[in-house]
Amino acid sequence: YTDWSRPVHVVEAHDVDESWSRYASIDFGTRNPFCCLIAAVDPSDDTLHILDEHYRAEWTLTRHAAAMTSMFAKYGEPLTIVADPEDRGSRLSLAQDHDIVTVKAKKEVRAGVNAVAERLAPDVEGRPHLVVHDRCVNLIREIEGYVWAKKGKANTADKDAPLKVNDHAMDALRYLCRHLQRSTFEVG
């Protein structure tokens, strides 16, 4: 992300207005880290604040659910929890066993990358519409190491895709930004 700048996009963690809509996003993992991001949208300027993260490997889904429940109690109940659509079993288990209902994320990588890039880009006043609170150390580390795969190394059918390594928080961020992206309509 060429627009990413730690001094611009990382802010000191602070409480945000209780009235701001909360959202969460999940990238499932077992041996690889499971990541859940909790976010709030400032309605005055549509800035997405990534408030905190749950980022752990080798935990059971029950332990992740308990951690997310605590996080939601602390920051506010999300209106929507977007989750990786490929792990249907985990999505069902979260709903049935832990009362954490999710919606399937739009998984198109390029569209998700573009949705994140649009929020990172400064507006006409020079402000981004995505900020990360400094407690999200794994997301910050991952975004700063997020690179395009060399041709033939993306592990995906898409030739233009990010390298699939250390990207669990980035996947959750892509799902969230894609979910919140405004619909665009083609004319003609």
Secondary structure, 3 states (H helix, E strand, C coil): CCCCCHHHHEECCCCCCCCCEEEEEEECCCCCCEEEEEEEEECCCCEEEEEEEEEECCCCHHHHHHHHHHHHHHHCCCCEEEECCCCHHHHHHHHHHHCCCCEECCCCHHHHHHHHHHHHCCCCCCCCCEEEECCCHHHHHHHHCCCECCCCCCCCCCCCCECCCCCHHHHHHHHHHHHHCCCCCCCC
